[in-house]
């Protein structure tokens, strides 16, 4: 009977994977495949959007970690206390075992508490710095995305000029959707220019948040129109059966986008960074994962 040596097999498999990954560094096909995603504006925007919201989410989680840690510690203490009470009722009361540790003096206890508080304060300051860095990084990616989307304005103008054909086909929802997304883009660009003082610099009353809110309301209307069309198609026409993967992803992402639309339609917003990061990651993360999973499949096929 032949004995299979699993550790040796696993080690060999890891070595093969490392060898394959290292070979990609010198393979031109690898970079050309990656470029197919980067050179596609929609795929690039989707990837950058997921990275933007995910970094915001991680920063918000790090900022709340000390608070959550205290809550979890209290919850764990209550669970242990409840467990002890249940065991006492089941097995009867037991005498506590005498501790073999020497009794600590009040000075030692005070020193221990001070060291713990200092370590917690240092950790909180470090997490706060990291949260600020991640939030700034997320903001930079947002600027890049808005700047890149500004180059789609000519396409938006063409869509508006061709939108009359939708009325001839009695596609009124499509007509409204086209006009909303086409107006959203230039308004967002105007907000971006005001935000960075590139448009009328030094202008008093430069309220870029108002422009962002107005542009987002058109985007909100577009999302509602697209979500309505998709909901009708999936639930009424298909009755939830034979749903394509792309349609399911679009449905989930539009659903996650709706609260974000409400948030940005208000000048002061209504969601904190944690909720924005979470919803934004869901709103683009599924498509991003699908894009890069397909890209990795192409790499495995072409580069091996």
C-alpha positions, 0 to 999 in steps of 0.5 A, a space after each residue: 500500500 502506497 503511503 501519501 506524504 501530504 506535507 511533501 505534496 503541499 510543500 511542492 504545490 506551494 513551491 510551484 505556485 511561488 515559481 509561477 507567480 515569480 515568472 509573471 514578473 518577466 512575462 509581457 502577457 501578464 502586464 498586457 492582461 492587467 492593462 486590459 482592465 486599467 485601460 477600460 474606464 468603467 473597469 478602472 473606475 469600479 476598481 478605484 471605487 472599491 479601493 476608495 471605499 474599502 480604505 475608508 471602511 478600514 479606517 473607520 473600523 480602526 477608529 472604533 476599535 478601542 470602543 468595540 474592544 471595551 464593549 466586547 470585553 464587557 460582553 465576554 465578562 458577562 458570558 463568563 459570569 453567566 456560565 459560572 452561575 449556570 455551572 454552579 446551579 448544575 453542579 452545586 456551589 464549589 469553593 474557590 481554589 486558593 491562589 498560589 500567586 503572592 498578594 500584590 501590593 496597592 503600589 504594584 496594582 496602581 503601576 499595572 493600571 498606569 502601564 495599561 492605560 498608557 498602552 491603551 492611549 498609545 494604541 488609540 493614538 496610533 489607530 487615529 493616525 492610521 485612520 487619518 492616513 487611510 481617509 486621506 488616501 480614500 479622498 485622493 482616490 475620489 478626486 482621481 475618479 471624479 477627474 477621470 469621469 469628467 472626460 466622459 462629458 462628450 459621451 454624455 452630450 452624445 447620449 442626450 442628443 440621441 435620447 429622442 429615439 427612446 421617446 419614439 420607442 416609448 421608452 420613457 424610463 430610459 429617456 429619463 435615465 439617460 438625461 439624469 446620468 448625462 446631467 449628473 456628470 457635468 454638474 459633478 465636474 463643476 462641483 469638483 472644480 469649485 471644491 479645488 478652487 479651480 473655478 473662480 478662485 477666491 470666490 466668496 460663497 463657494 459652496 461646492 457641497 451644494 453642487 455635489 448635492 445637486 449633481 447627486 440628486 440626478 445620479 439618485 434619479 438615475 439609480 432609481 430608474 435603473 433599479 426600477 427597470 432591473 426589479 421589474 425584469 427580475 421579479 415581474 418578468 423572470 419571477 426570480 428565476 433564471 437570473 443572470 449573475 450580472 443582473 444579480 450583482 447589479 441588483 445588489 449594488 444598486 440596492 447598496 447605492 440607494 442609501 449613499 445617494 440619499 447621503 450625498 444628496 444632502 449637503 451635510 450628509 446623514 451617514 458616518 464613514 463606517 456606513 459609507 465605507 461599508 455600503 460603498 464597498 458592497 456597491 462596487 466590490 462585487 463587480 470588482 471581484 468579478 472583473 479581477 477573477 476573470 482577469 486572473 482566469 485569463 492570466 492562468 490560461 495565457 501565462 502558463 
